[in-house]
Amino acid sequence: MIRPLSKNLRRALYERLASSGVIRAEPGRVLGVFPARRWPAQDASHEAQVRRLVTRALVQQTAPDPRSAALIALLHALKCEHKIVDTRHHDLSKRQLKAGCGAATGEWANIHAVGP
């Protein structure tokens, strides 16, 4: 049985990431009045490594590892490729970047295809 997504799913995921040391919780306020919690990265090296792997797969067109390919597929579906790879820095057009995402997504889909 598939359970519905929890109402507090985002908070639970943030807390799980905080317990593993990827991010940390910082109390704060919105507009100086409303209590809020920020979740900045504890260690930016993880993010830098993920960006490096995704950029390498999309710019140099190398075969991504399964985790990077899944992330690229998600970025492509959300049309957020440009938030990870700066097309101006790598002399790519947005069309070329999207094509690279499509190719990497195809690789991931082929690897994880469920047979009949």
C-alpha positions as CSV (number, residue, x, y, z in Angstrom):
1,M,0.0,0.0,0.0
2,I,1.3,3.5,-0.9
3,R,0.7,6.0,1.9
4,P,-0.2,9.6,1.1
5,L,2.5,12.1,1.4
6,S,2.8,13.5,4.9
7,K,1.7,16.9,5.8
8,N,5.1,17.5,7.4
9,L,7.2,15.8,4.7
10,R,9.4,18.8,4.0
11,R,10.3,19.3,7.7
12,A,11.0,15.5,8.1
13,L,13.3,15.5,5.1
14,Y,15.1,18.6,6.3
15,E,15.5,17.1,9.8
16,R,16.9,13.9,8.2
17,L,19.4,15.8,6.2
18,A,20.4,17.8,9.4
19,S,20.9,14.6,11.3
20,S,23.2,13.3,8.6
21,G,25.2,16.6,8.7
22,V,24.4,17.9,5.2
23,I,22.4,20.9,6.5
24,R,21.8,22.6,9.8
25,A,18.8,24.2,11.4
26,E,19.0,27.9,12.2
27,P,16.1,29.7,13.9
28,G,15.2,33.1,12.5
29,R,12.3,35.5,11.8
30,V,10.4,36.5,8.7
31,L,9.8,40.3,8.6
32,G,11.3,40.4,12.0
33,V,8.1,39.1,13.5
34,F,7.2,35.6,12.5
35,P,9.4,32.7,13.7
36,A,11.0,30.7,10.9
37,R,13.7,28.1,10.4
38,R,16.4,28.3,7.8
39,W,18.3,25.2,6.6
40,P,21.7,26.3,5.2
41,A,24.2,23.8,4.0
42,Q,26.5,22.5,6.8
43,D,29.2,21.5,4.3
44,A,29.1,22.9,0.7
45,S,31.4,20.3,-0.6
46,H,28.5,17.8,-1.2
47,E,26.7,20.4,-3.3
48,A,29.8,21.3,-5.2
49,Q,30.5,17.6,-6.0
50,V,26.9,17.1,-7.3
51,R,27.1,20.2,-9.4
52,R,30.5,19.1,-10.8
53,L,29.1,15.6,-11.8
54,V,26.0,17.0,-13.4
55,T,27.9,19.7,-15.3
56,R,30.4,17.1,-16.5
57,A,27.6,14.9,-17.8
58,L,25.8,17.7,-19.6
59,V,28.8,19.8,-20.9
60,Q,31.3,17.1,-21.7
61,Q,28.5,14.6,-22.5
62,T,30.0,11.8,-20.4
63,A,27.7,9.0,-19.2
64,P,26.4,10.1,-15.8
65,D,26.3,7.7,-12.8
66,P,22.8,6.5,-11.9
67,R,22.3,9.1,-9.2
68,S,23.4,12.0,-11.3
69,A,21.3,10.7,-14.2
70,A,18.2,10.6,-12.0
71,L,18.9,14.2,-10.8
72,I,19.3,15.3,-14.4
73,A,16.0,13.7,-15.3
74,L,14.3,15.6,-12.4
75,L,16.0,18.9,-13.4
76,H,14.9,18.4,-17.0
77,A,11.3,17.6,-16.0
78,L,11.2,20.8,-13.9
79,K,13.0,22.8,-16.6
80,C,15.7,23.9,-14.1
81,E,18.8,22.8,-15.9
82,H,20.1,26.3,-16.2
83,K,20.1,26.6,-12.4
84,I,22.9,24.0,-12.2
85,V,24.8,24.7,-15.4
86,D,25.6,28.2,-16.5
87,T,25.2,28.1,-20.2
88,R,27.3,31.3,-20.7
89,H,30.2,29.9,-18.8
90,H,30.3,26.8,-20.9
91,D,29.5,28.4,-24.2
92,L,26.2,26.4,-24.6
93,S,22.8,27.5,-25.8
94,K,19.8,26.6,-23.7
95,R,18.7,24.3,-26.5
96,Q,22.0,22.4,-26.3
97,L,21.7,22.1,-22.5
98,K,18.2,20.7,-22.8
99,A,19.3,18.3,-25.5
100,G,22.1,17.1,-23.1
101,C,19.5,16.6,-20.4
102,G,17.4,14.6,-22.7
103,A,20.3,12.4,-23.6
104,A,21.2,11.8,-20.0
105,T,17.6,11.2,-19.1
106,G,17.4,8.6,-21.8
107,E,20.4,6.9,-20.4
108,W,18.9,6.8,-17.0
109,A,15.5,5.6,-18.3
110,N,17.3,2.8,-20.3
111,I,19.2,1.7,-17.2
112,H,16.2,1.6,-15.0
113,A,13.6,0.3,-17.4
114,V,11.3,-2.3,-16.1
115,G,11.0,-5.3,-18.4
116,P,7.7,-7.0,-19.4
